[in-house]
Amino acid sequence: MRPIAIDATTLSVMLNPKSRLPVDYARERITGFIARAEKERRRLIIPAPAVAELLTAIGPTSADYIRVINRKAVFEVRAFDEVAAVELAFLNRDVFASLDKKNKLERWQKIKVDRQIIAIARVADCEQILTEDEALGNRARLCEIEPLRVADLPIPETAKQHELRLEEHEEIADLDQQGMEDESDADGK
């Protein structure tokens, strides 16, 4: 199976209990996704620029997060190396060149980091990238990497609320009426 890349937002929700996404059961979905990847022996590629984004936001406890990532065999941190640099050069020339002058609203530094993440994912032969960043997802799609959102991940059975099976009972209106009759009988005695 081909690997899947994951970005800084996904890493943050996975590693930081205080991190939140506006998606029901986000942490459980990500945990289930990782468990399925482990079971399928699929690698989850973490591009080094995504790690840098995460560690910049986290601060002094960052070493703990690196240890968690390194302990799990499913994760592979990939550097922006010579091969990725060559891939990025081709992407800049063949895919992104026509878009460079059109996007004036986005910071150039973010665009460059997104492109590095995509180049690393392409070199690692990723078929998808798990991201909540719409701009990164759109760029990935241009490079034939399918963006995947946390809301697209299934909710694991362990996190779902199961149907509550209750015994049949009388209607509430019938019970109320019966209670009123019992009270009037008690008053009459």
Order of alpha helices (4+ residues) and beta strands (2+ residues): beta-alpha-alpha-beta-alpha-alpha-beta-alpha-alpha-beta-alpha-beta-alpha
